[in-house]
Amino acid sequence: MAATTHTVTNQVPPLVGHDVFAADRALSEAVARHVPPGVLPVALEELGELGRAAGSAQVQEWGARANTHPPVLRTHDRYGHRIDEVEFHPSWHRLLGHAVSAGLTDAWGRPAGHVRRAAGFLVWTQAEAGHGCPLSMTHAAVPALRTDPALAAEWEPLLTSHTYVEGLRPPLEKTGVLLGMGMTEKQGGTDVRSNTTRAVPSADGGAYLLTGHKWFCSAPMSDGFLVLAQAPGGLSCFLVPRVLPDGTRNVFAIQRLKDKLGNRSNASAEVEFDGTRARRVGEEGRGVRTIIEMVAATRLDCVVGSAALMRQAVAQAVHHSAYRRAFGGLLIDKPLMRNVLADLALESEAATVLAMRLASAYDTDTAEERAFLRLAVPAAKYWVTKRCSAVVGEALECLGGNGYVEESGMPRLLREAPLNSIWEGSGNVQALDVLRALQREPGALDAFLREVGLARGADHRLDAAIRGLLTELADLEGIEARARRVVERIALVLQGSLLVRWAPPEVSDAFCASRLGGDWGSAFGTLPHSLDLASVVTRARPDGA
């Protein structure tokens, strides 16, 4: 074919070979803000390494290959023996190994560990989101295991290890392990108290034997799993190892892998227990209380993961617009496109600032911060995860038809976007959890109001939003039916207060005018034209221009 018909012009260079961490001003500023000066140089060094790796051509290829070649279930070996193994593409193992070595399962014992880990998780998720599941479960299992000091002494050093060891073998023979989770069952879903899996004390008195079915089991090739089952004393939490201390396989029959909308690189499975050996974690009958801190930690990861997807989508949209020409100029210089990009950038920065503030509360770990987290985590999980799909969808549209093509990477982001809103309790569950905190734990509301009060007087629209929220909370009539409205306002007021305190004036002004002041339409790109939108967009550019 004639070369003259295939001259390539006006195509955008790939966003590759950049430092994902350093190019994210909102994230790097948050790390500098929340990490103590004595720890900051080490944190910046490790996050810089991770950011450069995440932006490299090699790691981007790993992410694409892990999704192109999803996991495969191998129930039996060639001789008919049951093995129940899931085979992953080598790229999955490379991604997971790099993440573990970067400390993305190690937060609970390091100085500023939660901020450092959350920032790393936000950076590395942009390379590939699916393998974040075992990282999140492993990280979040630590507080649950700490209810049993003996179990924690055995497992915590392995969970927080920076060594990834592939393959199934007795956990205590490995230098690093991963943990999954199996809570939900087909008859109950989120209503785990309706679980029917039974746990019977074994004759030797050292374990329980489980019988039942788990409808969703995360990361089935992990070394162990936290599960809920009905013991004689009620619903209890158990640790189920894949391989027993003598080297034999525990009964862990993987019936099938879920064929999911997105999250394609990650295996989610249905499993059967039939005399499966397990160790109890915490007291009998207090399973939900045992896992509650684990749930809170995984919900925070949902917020961080959504912030990561938003940041990557916005970075791609801004990058594309900075190079693509149309109608006589660059897209990024067109007033209407600039409005859209600025609007998306506001949503992304607000999500990042909120996620990192929550992580810092874990590191501070005072009674005040724990009360703040009790309200702020479910509110953030509700709002940020819901905004993710809208942001990614609009960002994809900024690339036009190019964004609808798989090679752009945008369809993978769009398929992934709804996940964090569903995992670990969907929207209604989060909204009701916020109401529960308001009704049962008055200290949570007090801590929230003290937090947002730190910005009071700095922006009249924020002040008015705080007053409106208090009026909303004072009216208890029909509160459950209004729960989503209330939680949305809580999240927006919190985001606004954080941006007023810490973001550049052009960012906080635009956020407060649109999200709190009501000068906003029903779609992205409807910000007041009088705002400094060019500065907001420039701040969001991933190439540092």
TISE-963591 format. One line per field, with one value per residue (C-alpha): residue number from 1; residue in one letter; x, y, z. Coordinates in nm, 3 decimals. Each point is the difference from the previous one (the first is absolute). Layout:
kolgu <- NUM; ... $
zavo <- a; ... $
c1 <- X; ... $
c2 <- Y; ... $
c3 <- Z; ... $
# end
This chain:
kolgu <- 1; 2; 3; 4; 5; 6; 7; 8; 9; 10; 11; 12; 13; 14; 15; 16; 17; 18; 19; 20; 21; 22; 23; 24; 25; 26; 27; 28; 29; 30; 31; 32; 33; 34; 35; 36; 37; 38; 39; 40; 41; 42; 43; 44; 45; 46; 47; 48; 49; 50; 51; 52; 53; 54; 55; 56; 57; 58; 59; 60; 61; 62; 63; 64; 65; 66; 67; 68; 69; 70; 71; 72; 73; 74; 75; 76; 77; 78; 79; 80; 81; 82; 83; 84; 85; 86; 87; 88; 89; 90; 91; 92; 93; 94; 95; 96; 97; 98; 99; 100; 101; 102; 103; 104; 105; 106; 107; 108; 109; 110; 111; 112; 113; 114; 115; 116; 117; 118; 119; 120; 121; 122; 123; 124; 125; 126; 127; 128; 129; 130; 131; 132; 133; 134; 135; 136; 137; 138; 139; 140; 141; 142; 143; 144; 145; 146; 147; 148; 149; 150; 151; 152; 153; 154; 155; 156; 157; 158; 159; 160; 161; 162; 163; 164; 165; 166; 167; 168; 169; 170; 171; 172; 173; 174; 175; 176; 177; 178; 179; 180; 181; 182; 183; 184; 185; 186; 187; 188; 189; 190; 191; 192; 193; 194; 195; 196; 197; 198; 199; 200; 201; 202; 203; 204; 205; 206; 207; 208; 209; 210; 211; 212; 213; 214; 215; 216; 217; 218; 219; 220; 221; 222; 223; 224; 225; 226; 227; 228; 229; 230; 231; 232; 233; 234; 235; 236; 237; 238; 239; 240; 241; 242; 243; 244; 245; 246; 247; 248; 249; 250; 251; 252; 253; 254; 255; 256; 257; 258; 259; 260; 261; 262; 263; 264; 265; 266; 267; 268; 269; 270; 271; 272; 273; 274; 275; 276; 277; 278; 279; 280; 281; 282; 283; 284; 285; 286; 287; 288; 289; 290; 291; 292; 293; 294; 295; 296; 297; 298; 299; 300; 301; 302; 303; 304; 305; 306; 307; 308; 309; 310; 311; 312; 313; 314; 315; 316; 317; 318; 319; 320; 321; 322; 323; 324; 325; 326; 327; 328; 329; 330; 331; 332; 333; 334; 335; 336; 337; 338; 339; 340; 341; 342; 343; 344; 345; 346; 347; 348; 349; 350; 351; 352; 353; 354; 355; 356; 357; 358; 359; 360; 361; 362; 363; 364; 365; 366; 367; 368; 369; 370; 371; 372; 373; 374; 375; 376; 377; 378; 379; 380; 381; 382; 383; 384; 385; 386; 387; 388; 389; 390; 391; 392; 393; 394; 395; 396; 397; 398; 399; 400; 401; 402; 403; 404; 405; 406; 407; 408; 409; 410; 411; 412; 413; 414; 415; 416; 417; 418; 419; 420; 421; 422; 423; 424; 425; 426; 427; 428; 429; 430; 431; 432; 433; 434; 435; 436; 437; 438; 439; 440; 441; 442; 443; 444; 445; 446; 447; 448; 449; 450; 451; 452; 453; 454; 455; 456; 457; 458; 459; 460; 461; 462; 463; 464; 465; 466; 467; 468; 469; 470; 471; 472; 473; 474; 475; 476; 477; 478; 479; 480; 481; 482; 483; 484; 485; 486; 487; 488; 489; 490; 491; 492; 493; 494; 495; 496; 497; 498; 499; 500; 501; 502; 503; 504; 505; 506; 507; 508; 509; 510; 511; 512; 513; 514; 515; 516; 517; 518; 519; 520; 521; 522; 523; 524; 525; 526; 527; 528; 529; 530; 531; 532; 533; 534; 535; 536; 537; 538; 539; 540; 541; 542; 543; 544; 545 $
zavo <- m; a; a; t; t; h; t; v; t; n; q; v; p; p; l; v; g; h; d; v; f; a; a; d; r; a; l; s; e; a; v; a; r; h; v; p; p; g; v; l; p; v; a; l; e; e; l; g; e; l; g; r; a; a; g; s; a; q; v; q; e; w; g; a; r; a; n; t; h; p; p; v; l; r; t; h; d; r; y; g; h; r; i; d; e; v; e; f; h; p; s; w; h; r; l; l; g; h; a; v; s; a; g; l; t; d; a; w; g; r; p; a; g; h; v; r; r; a; a; g; f; l; v; w; t; q; a; e; a; g; h; g; c; p; l; s; m; t; h; a; a; v; p; a; l; r; t; d; p; a; l; a; a; e; w; e; p; l; l; t; s; h; t; y; v; e; g; l; r; p; p; l; e; k; t; g; v; l; l; g; m; g; m; t; e; k; q; g; g; t; d; v; r; s; n; t; t; r; a; v; p; s; a; d; g; g; a; y; l; l; t; g; h; k; w; f; c; s; a; p; m; s; d; g; f; l; v; l; a; q; a; p; g; g; l; s; c; f; l; v; p; r; v; l; p; d; g; t; r; n; v; f; a; i; q; r; l; k; d; k; l; g; n; r; s; n; a; s; a; e; v; e; f; d; g; t; r; a; r; r; v; g; e; e; g; r; g; v; r; t; i; i; e; m; v; a; a; t; r; l; d; c; v; v; g; s; a; a; l; m; r; q; a; v; a; q; a; v; h; h; s; a; y; r; r; a; f; g; g; l; l; i; d; k; p; l; m; r; n; v; l; a; d; l; a; l; e; s; e; a; a; t; v; l; a; m; r; l; a; s; a; y; d; t; d; t; a; e; e; r; a; f; l; r; l; a; v; p; a; a; k; y; w; v; t; k; r; c; s; a; v; v; g; e; a; l; e; c; l; g; g; n; g; y; v; e; e; s; g; m; p; r; l; l; r; e; a; p; l; n; s; i; w; e; g; s; g; n; v; q; a; l; d; v; l; r; a; l; q; r; e; p; g; a; l; d; a; f; l; r; e; v; g; l; a; r; g; a; d; h; r; l; d; a; a; i; r; g; l; l; t; e; l; a; d; l; e; g; i; e; a; r; a; r; r; v; v; e; r; i; a; l; v; l; q; g; s; l; l; v; r; w; a; p; p; e; v; s; d; a; f; c; a; s; r; l; g; g; d; w; g; s; a; f; g; t; l; p; h; s; l; d; l; a; s; v; v; t; r; a; r; p; d; g; a $
c1 <- 0.000; 0.127; 0.191; -0.168; -0.332; 0.152; 0.177; -0.067; -0.058; -0.169; 0.022; 0.080; 0.322; -0.057; 0.012; 0.300; 0.340; -0.113; -0.007; -0.361; 0.061; 0.199; -0.236; -0.297; 0.021; -0.297; 0.146; 0.361; -0.113; -0.213; 0.295; 0.217; -0.281; -0.077; 0.339; 0.228; 0.317; 0.226; -0.170; -0.078; 0.327; -0.034; -0.369; 0.071; 0.277; -0.215; -0.301; 0.219; 0.127; -0.352; -0.124; 0.270; -0.067; -0.378; 0.055; 0.247; -0.078; 0.089; -0.247; -0.274; 0.055; -0.026; -0.336; -0.131; 0.116; -0.143; -0.340; 0.027; 0.083; -0.238; 0.051; -0.094; -0.142; 0.168; -0.221; 0.185; 0.344; 0.056; -0.063; -0.333; 0.121; -0.173; 0.246; -0.226; 0.260; -0.032; 0.258; 0.100; 0.196; 0.363; -0.077; -0.240; 0.278; 0.240; -0.250; -0.079; 0.365; 0.093; -0.291; 0.091; 0.366; -0.110; -0.175; -0.361; -0.096; 0.206; -0.166; -0.074; 0.353; 0.189; 0.025; -0.270; -0.070; -0.360; 0.072; 0.301; -0.195; -0.310; 0.210; 0.176; -0.330; -0.138; 0.304; 0.030; -0.372; 0.032; 0.221; -0.253; -0.288; -0.090; 0.295; -0.084; -0.251; 0.248; 0.211; -0.301; -0.120; 0.347; 0.047; -0.346; 0.023; 0.254; -0.241; -0.231; 0.284; 0.115; -0.308; 0.190; 0.358; 0.125; -0.131; 0.131; 0.346; 0.009; -0.161; 0.058; 0.373; -0.087; -0.290; 0.213; 0.303; 0.147; 0.057; -0.246; 0.018; -0.204; -0.166; -0.177; 0.191; -0.033; -0.022; 0.250; 0.259; -0.021; 0.165; -0.312; -0.369; -0.320; -0.347; -0.340; -0.350; -0.320; -0.290; -0.303; -0.232; -0.258; -0.303; 0.114; 0.267; 0.076; -0.226; 0.275; -0.201; -0.214; 0.303; -0.063; 0.356; 0.044; 0.304; 0.030; 0.284; 0.226; 0.054; 0.361; -0.111; 0.254; -0.216; -0.347; -0.139; -0.195; -0.276; -0.168; 0.015; 0.150; -0.154; 0.292; 0.350; 0.266; 0.344; -0.039; 0.373; 0.080; 0.167; -0.293; -0.348; -0.206; -0.354; -0.319; -0.186; -0.264; 0.171; -0.186; 0.027; -0.119; 0.154; 0.378; 0.313; 0.244; 0.337; 0.005; 0.347; 0.024; 0.278; 0.012; 0.318; 0.075; 0.004; -0.337; -0.258; -0.291; -0.347; -0.059; -0.202; -0.007; -0.325; 0.043; 0.152; -0.230; -0.033; 0.006; -0.066; 0.351; 0.280; 0.082; 0.355; -0.119; -0.162; -0.318; -0.138; -0.280; 0.138; -0.130; 0.111; -0.051; 0.180; 0.239; 0.235; 0.003; 0.118; -0.237; 0.093; -0.146; -0.285; -0.279; -0.312; 0.190; 0.104; -0.131; 0.172; 0.324; 0.001; -0.134; 0.344; 0.088; -0.313; 0.086; 0.351; -0.128; -0.257; 0.279; 0.177; -0.317; 0.027; 0.371; -0.056; -0.275; 0.219; 0.269; -0.235; -0.123; 0.352; 0.108; -0.310; 0.045; 0.372; -0.076; -0.269; 0.220; 0.299; -0.209; -0.141; 0.347; 0.112; -0.312; -0.088; -0.353; -0.177; 0.317; 0.169; 0.082; -0.298; 0.137; -0.022; -0.367; -0.216; -0.261; 0.249; 0.195; -0.320; -0.052; 0.359; -0.002; -0.323; 0.148; 0.321; -0.196; -0.169; 0.330; 0.185; -0.284; 0.003; 0.377; 0.013; -0.280; 0.155; 0.334; -0.161; -0.170; 0.328; 0.168; -0.270; 0.101; 0.359; -0.093; -0.226; -0.145; -0.350; -0.092; 0.126; -0.167; -0.331; 0.058; 0.069; -0.317; -0.206; 0.239; 0.097; -0.351; -0.092; 0.312; -0.050; -0.356; 0.078; 0.345; -0.066; -0.326; 0.170; 0.257; -0.218; -0.120; 0.353; 0.148; -0.289; 0.039; 0.378; -0.039; -0.221; 0.278; 0.198; -0.296; -0.005; 0.362; -0.111; -0.257; 0.272; 0.163; 0.352; -0.056; -0.040; -0.311; -0.252; 0.191; -0.027; -0.371; -0.070; 0.191; -0.165; -0.322; 0.179; 0.096; -0.355; -0.123; 0.282; 0.000; -0.360; -0.183; -0.145; -0.297; 0.213; 0.241; -0.279; -0.166; 0.335; 0.039; -0.346; 0.096; 0.310; -0.203; -0.260; 0.220; 0.332; -0.044; 0.376; 0.023; -0.207; 0.190; 0.332; -0.130; -0.123; 0.330; 0.179; -0.209; -0.004; 0.374; -0.089; -0.295; 0.009; 0.228; -0.277; -0.359; -0.136; 0.164; -0.137; -0.350; 0.036; 0.099; -0.305; -0.223; 0.140; -0.069; -0.359; -0.029; 0.133; -0.235; -0.303; -0.031; -0.333; 0.043; 0.374; 0.051; -0.167; 0.219; 0.318; 0.170; -0.065; 0.140; 0.311; 0.067; -0.005; 0.228; 0.255; -0.016; 0.033; 0.299; 0.165; -0.068; 0.150; 0.316; 0.044; -0.056; 0.275; 0.253; -0.067; 0.094; -0.267; -0.107; -0.080; -0.188; -0.186; -0.122; -0.096; -0.195; -0.173; -0.119; -0.038; -0.105; -0.122; -0.236; 0.157; 0.027; -0.199; -0.092; 0.303; 0.374; 0.110; -0.256; 0.227; -0.040; 0.201; 0.142; 0.214; 0.373; -0.054; 0.328; 0.197; -0.211; 0.068; 0.372; 0.027; -0.149; 0.240; 0.199; 0.299; 0.083; -0.060 $
c2 <- 0.000; 0.348; 0.161; 0.332; -0.134; -0.113; 0.312; 0.024; 0.351; 0.159; -0.314; 0.029; -0.158; -0.266; 0.112; -0.210; 0.045; 0.242; -0.003; -0.068; 0.118; 0.318; 0.109; -0.018; 0.329; -0.067; -0.334; 0.111; 0.304; -0.223; -0.227; 0.300; 0.126; -0.321; -0.172; 0.123; 0.180; -0.272; -0.265; 0.209; -0.050; -0.378; 0.018; 0.224; -0.228; -0.314; 0.171; 0.148; -0.346; -0.134; 0.296; -0.038; -0.372; 0.053; 0.245; -0.220; -0.177; -0.335; 0.022; 0.135; -0.305; -0.224; 0.153; -0.045; -0.362; -0.091; 0.119; -0.151; -0.340; -0.042; -0.273; -0.359; -0.252; -0.342; -0.222; -0.329; -0.116; -0.234; -0.305; 0.118; 0.120; 0.311; 0.293; 0.311; 0.240; 0.318; 0.069; 0.363; 0.160; 0.074; 0.372; -0.036; -0.145; 0.275; 0.269; -0.166; -0.062; 0.362; 0.121; -0.221; 0.099; 0.366; -0.053; 0.008; -0.259; 0.167; 0.292; -0.091; 0.005; 0.261; 0.372; 0.180; -0.346; 0.058; 0.321; -0.155; -0.311; 0.189; 0.222; -0.303; -0.181; 0.305; 0.013; -0.373; -0.054; 0.229; -0.262; -0.279; -0.013; -0.369; -0.121; 0.257; -0.244; -0.239; 0.299; 0.159; -0.317; -0.080; 0.350; 0.013; -0.341; 0.122; 0.165; -0.303; -0.240; 0.222; -0.104; -0.328; 0.080; -0.351; 0.012; 0.351; -0.102; -0.275; 0.178; 0.375; -0.008; -0.200; 0.223; 0.315; -0.157; 0.169; -0.340; -0.155; -0.381; -0.157; -0.341; -0.202; -0.147; 0.010; 0.372; -0.011; -0.143; 0.313; 0.338; 0.189; -0.087; 0.148; -0.023; -0.005; 0.028; -0.204; 0.165; 0.006; -0.287; -0.038; 0.032; 0.315; 0.201; 0.300; -0.139; -0.219; -0.077; -0.226; -0.217; -0.373; -0.137; -0.211; -0.021; -0.301; -0.041; -0.285; -0.305; 0.094; 0.336; 0.197; 0.109; 0.026; -0.183; 0.214; -0.112; 0.237; 0.209; 0.345; 0.196; 0.243; -0.092; 0.253; -0.094; -0.382; -0.071; 0.181; -0.185; 0.044; 0.148; 0.171; -0.139; 0.021; -0.311; -0.099; -0.158; -0.140; 0.343; 0.192; 0.166; -0.008; 0.085; -0.269; -0.022; -0.264; -0.095; -0.136; -0.240; -0.168; -0.011; -0.358; 0.107; -0.148; 0.212; 0.123; -0.072; 0.305; -0.097; 0.282; -0.053; 0.277; 0.342; 0.298; 0.150; 0.365; 0.330; 0.124; -0.093; -0.262; -0.076; -0.096; -0.331; 0.004; -0.343; -0.208; -0.254; -0.296; -0.099; -0.361; -0.082; 0.287; 0.063; 0.352; 0.189; 0.234; 0.368; 0.189; -0.119; -0.230; 0.190; 0.325; -0.050; 0.330; 0.193; -0.187; 0.099; 0.354; 0.164; -0.212; 0.123; 0.361; -0.043; -0.157; 0.277; 0.255; -0.193; 0.030; 0.378; -0.002; -0.236; 0.220; 0.307; -0.184; -0.085; 0.359; 0.138; -0.229; 0.083; 0.375; -0.022; -0.177; 0.255; 0.302; -0.157; -0.072; 0.352; 0.152; -0.160; -0.049; 0.281; 0.075; 0.302; 0.201; -0.060; -0.235; -0.149; 0.107; 0.366; -0.021; 0.165; -0.275; -0.286; 0.189; 0.019; -0.376; -0.079; 0.237; -0.150; -0.350; 0.116; 0.143; -0.335; -0.184; 0.233; 0.002; -0.381; -0.015; 0.258; -0.176; -0.346; 0.119; 0.182; -0.324; -0.189; 0.258; -0.055; -0.367; 0.101; 0.248; -0.259; 0.214; -0.031; 0.317; -0.135; -0.337; 0.179; 0.206; -0.313; -0.166; 0.257; 0.112; -0.341; -0.120; 0.350; 0.016; -0.356; 0.084; 0.322; -0.043; -0.346; 0.119; 0.294; -0.229; -0.134; 0.348; 0.138; -0.286; 0.006; 0.374; -0.029; -0.274; 0.233; 0.261; -0.242; -0.041; -0.318; -0.068; -0.040; -0.262; -0.224; -0.257; 0.107; 0.333; -0.172; 0.204; -0.287; -0.199; 0.296; 0.035; -0.369; 0.024; 0.323; -0.142; -0.267; 0.193; 0.127; -0.360; -0.175; 0.016; 0.121; 0.187; 0.351; -0.069; -0.198; 0.292; 0.254; -0.204; -0.048; 0.378; 0.029; -0.266; 0.196; 0.321; -0.169; -0.219; 0.183; 0.374; 0.036; -0.078; 0.304; 0.218; -0.109; 0.064; 0.348; 0.086; -0.110; 0.206; 0.285; 0.045; 0.169; 0.202; 0.366; -0.056; -0.037; 0.120; -0.283; -0.260; 0.174; -0.004; -0.368; -0.088; 0.185; -0.175; -0.337; 0.064; 0.092; -0.322; -0.206; 0.167; -0.133; -0.369; -0.052; -0.243; -0.003; -0.346; 0.100; 0.313; -0.186; 0.031; 0.373; 0.045; -0.207; 0.181; 0.332; -0.134; -0.112; 0.323; 0.220; -0.203; 0.019; 0.371; 0.065; -0.193; 0.181; 0.340; -0.079; -0.163; 0.046; 0.303; 0.274; -0.066; -0.363; 0.068; 0.294; -0.211; -0.289; 0.214; 0.196; -0.315; -0.277; 0.215; 0.330; -0.148; 0.169; -0.327; -0.189; -0.366; -0.103; 0.060; 0.314; 0.232; 0.194; 0.380; 0.143; 0.278; -0.244; -0.055; -0.327; 0.010; -0.023; -0.293; -0.189; 0.082; -0.136; -0.330; -0.051; -0.322; 0.120; 0.288; 0.268 $
c3 <- 0.000; -0.080; 0.282; -0.068; 0.127; 0.329; 0.116; 0.374; 0.134; 0.299; 0.211; 0.369; 0.131; 0.266; 0.361; 0.089; 0.161; 0.270; 0.381; 0.097; 0.356; -0.064; -0.278; 0.236; 0.185; 0.227; 0.111; 0.043; 0.200; 0.222; 0.073; 0.090; 0.223; 0.188; 0.029; 0.283; -0.118; 0.137; -0.211; -0.307; -0.195; 0.017; -0.094; -0.298; -0.119; 0.014; -0.158; -0.273; -0.089; -0.007; -0.202; -0.265; -0.023; -0.031; -0.285; -0.186; -0.326; 0.156; 0.290; -0.225; -0.218; 0.306; 0.083; -0.353; -0.019; 0.341; -0.121; -0.347; 0.151; 0.297; 0.261; -0.080; 0.247; 0.019; 0.215; -0.064; -0.104; -0.295; 0.218; 0.134; 0.338; 0.124; 0.018; -0.006; -0.132; -0.199; -0.266; -0.059; -0.281; 0.096; -0.022; 0.293; 0.215; -0.108; 0.097; 0.330; 0.082; -0.065; 0.213; 0.296; -0.020; 0.005; 0.334; -0.118; 0.261; 0.273; 0.176; 0.360; 0.142; -0.206; 0.082; -0.203; -0.137; -0.105; -0.189; -0.173; -0.089; -0.115; -0.224; -0.144; -0.050; -0.182; -0.226; -0.074; -0.059; -0.301; -0.163; 0.055; 0.246; 0.020; 0.202; 0.266; 0.148; 0.171; 0.103; 0.166; 0.170; 0.133; 0.137; 0.156; 0.170; 0.255; 0.247; -0.011; 0.077; 0.285; 0.195; 0.048; 0.111; -0.078; -0.356; -0.049; 0.118; -0.265; -0.291; 0.027; -0.086; -0.311; -0.101; 0.027; -0.167; -0.307; -0.163; -0.243; -0.011; -0.278; 0.043; 0.267; 0.292; 0.380; 0.086; 0.283; -0.240; -0.218; 0.046; -0.108; -0.036; -0.138; 0.150; -0.168; 0.137; -0.028; 0.180; -0.230; -0.086; -0.274; 0.225; 0.178; -0.178; 0.219; 0.274; 0.144; 0.313; -0.219; -0.085; 0.017; -0.014; 0.314; 0.226; 0.232; 0.252; -0.108; 0.216; 0.069; 0.139; -0.198; -0.290; -0.145; -0.301; -0.246; -0.234; -0.243; -0.316; -0.056; -0.286; -0.029; 0.111; -0.079; -0.133; 0.022; -0.040; 0.324; 0.285; 0.235; 0.029; 0.262; -0.013; 0.202; 0.112; 0.254; 0.303; 0.301; 0.161; -0.305; -0.305; 0.039; -0.195; -0.115; -0.170; -0.273; -0.133; -0.354; 0.106; 0.341; 0.214; -0.110; -0.365; -0.099; -0.179; 0.207; -0.143; -0.218; -0.305; -0.256; -0.189; -0.256; -0.060; -0.035; -0.348; 0.105; -0.176; 0.074; 0.239; -0.260; 0.113; 0.348; 0.089; 0.208; 0.075; 0.142; 0.245; 0.198; 0.347; 0.107; 0.320; -0.066; 0.289; 0.146; 0.306; 0.181; 0.003; 0.294; 0.218; -0.107; -0.096; -0.059; -0.359; -0.130; 0.278; -0.076; -0.365; 0.040; -0.012; -0.301; -0.176; 0.082; -0.143; -0.321; -0.036; 0.019; -0.275; -0.207; 0.038; -0.087; -0.293; -0.143; 0.043; -0.196; -0.287; -0.011; -0.002; -0.283; -0.205; 0.050; -0.075; -0.329; -0.091; 0.075; -0.176; -0.309; -0.008; 0.036; -0.328; -0.209; -0.242; -0.121; -0.145; -0.037; 0.334; 0.286; 0.179; 0.337; -0.109; -0.101; 0.271; 0.008; 0.013; 0.266; 0.206; -0.028; 0.090; 0.297; 0.128; -0.020; 0.164; 0.294; 0.059; -0.017; 0.234; 0.253; 0.005; 0.045; 0.279; 0.187; -0.037; 0.132; 0.293; 0.102; -0.026; 0.223; 0.263; 0.016; 0.063; 0.274; 0.167; 0.280; 0.142; -0.188; -0.331; 0.052; 0.059; -0.314; -0.206; 0.125; -0.190; -0.272; -0.143; -0.096; -0.122; -0.217; -0.119; -0.101; -0.188; -0.153; -0.139; -0.157; -0.168; -0.158; -0.283; -0.095; -0.006; -0.202; -0.247; -0.063; -0.025; -0.260; -0.203; 0.000; -0.217; -0.234; -0.207; 0.094; 0.362; -0.096; -0.145; 0.228; -0.092; 0.174; 0.336; 0.077; -0.042; 0.263; 0.239; -0.072; 0.066; 0.327; 0.114; 0.160; 0.201; 0.311; 0.043; 0.022; 0.186; 0.382; 0.018; -0.273; 0.021; 0.223; 0.244; 0.034; 0.040; 0.271; 0.172; 0.015; 0.158; 0.250; 0.098; 0.036; 0.219; 0.216; 0.019; 0.062; 0.022; -0.370; -0.099; 0.248; -0.153; -0.351; 0.089; 0.163; -0.316; -0.241; 0.251; -0.056; -0.330; 0.128; -0.098; -0.300; -0.260; 0.038; -0.214; 0.223; 0.310; -0.150; -0.091; 0.358; 0.133; -0.252; 0.098; 0.368; -0.088; -0.199; 0.290; 0.249; -0.189; 0.081; -0.179; -0.288; 0.058; -0.154; -0.327; -0.003; 0.093; -0.338; -0.014; 0.351; -0.069; -0.327; 0.183; 0.273; -0.259; -0.201; 0.308; 0.114; -0.343; -0.020; 0.341; -0.087; -0.331; 0.160; 0.249; -0.230; -0.373; -0.212; 0.005; -0.359; 0.090; 0.325; -0.156; -0.291; 0.228; 0.244; -0.277; -0.176; 0.260; 0.296; -0.146; -0.257; -0.305; -0.191; -0.259; -0.025; -0.207; 0.011; -0.178; 0.158; 0.235; 0.017; -0.289; 0.219; 0.201; -0.061; -0.185; -0.190; 0.326; 0.118; -0.325; 0.001; 0.354; -0.119; -0.293; 0.044; -0.205; 0.234; -0.264 $
# end
